[in-house]
């Protein structure tokens, strides 16, 4: 996209996008059809980590879900919990004790039996403080897990994990968790082959290079055969997977592509069966010319900017609230994105598990200017230039440039845009080397807790420097409340506090906009955008009349 676009006001920028989007697409080669049950998939940014205990991104899950499987799996249409490594389970009447019965035929990809001890030792690794697993807090509902992770409990034997025999394990919860089975579908709960990790270094420290072709041992329907950084990853069907007979794909080729235009071109040239995303400038053209390959699916996710509250200027609540109030989210959704996205009035998407978030976000430039003046920066006088970091895609740049113009026009605040490839952005996020950071959060399970817990002061996914004991206490109470109405009331109170202190600037709730060849079957619209590969296959499209 031409560099001069950053100077255009939003309505002019949107008009230009509409003109580009109206251009007729060149000849498409997507009719090349199936490739002998080998799926070719664009995956967005490069995978950051194939260690399920350290992975944090949705694109990591894109590959990890082919290589590993947990106690419970996902129904391909509804994502409801279904038997995975565990062929069945029981739940005590008080909802605190879960007993899982593993499949005797479950195997690692090296042929070794998969046992209950493998799961428990894997979970011990997650909760070992030196590993610094970002998602360890997803185990805090287990009796003693949080205390062990925070070094308040010395012995792991006091955590609520018990191997009753080699194929039976018990999990004891600290309090009832209605969504616990869905929580077990998160990759942090998946087992890892500890002898393999130990052969490459410490099992309790970051930096172990075990997750690579020829070394990685998993237990999923596929095995890792190739990983050429920046080029492609290949997984092939695993002969040791317990349900190998049900897996139709022979292999999956994953292509990291941060340039959404390049990804779209690869689809049109017949190199990909499906893309991870689509340039906003091409949506209207696909609607008009080839709507059969355009997919706009619901998506339980929020697009937002993290604010590093430890930085001068941004450490003032009134400044952060002013920045949020000056964003015209409706213009972004209606004029730039144009694919069913909704303005974010809070952080949690409306309707998540039946929850209604508070409307703590609005567009009010007058109030924004007043707050900025109260903070000591009338009309932006004296305000420093702030840096906005985003990973390199046309879509992220389009939104960043629109917000840059809004803040300049409404507040007199200058923004310097900075884009990096995905791994560098993740490094900046982890180290706090940013001021404003484009981010997204996809629900790990369909409950508002999946969104709100990331802002706890002890969360490994917070990254903003913000914490509030009252917020943490409200979520603590909500997690221990079984009455739905009261539980939601506590979470709404917590979310209102979060939005008032503004360590984040919500922009919109997602839809997933992508391209998929008609020959790809079993790729159902799901709220979490999960697609269990064992249920996916390629079938020749019916001939056209």
Beta strands, then each sheet from edge to edge (+ up, - down):
strand 1: 38-42
strand 2: 72-74
strand 3: 81-83
strand 4: 86-91
strand 5: 97-102
strand 6: 161-165
strand 7: 168-172
strand 8: 222-228
strand 9: 232-237
strand 10: 251-255
strand 11: 294-307
strand 12: 342-343
strand 13: 386-391
strand 14: 415-420
strand 15: 436-442
strand 16: 504-515
strand 17: 520-521
strand 18: 537-538
sheet 1: 1+ 10+ 9- 8+
sheet 2: 2+ 3-
sheet 3: 4+ 5- 7+ 6-
sheet 4: 12+ 16- 11+ 15- 13- 14-
sheet 5: 17+ 18-
end
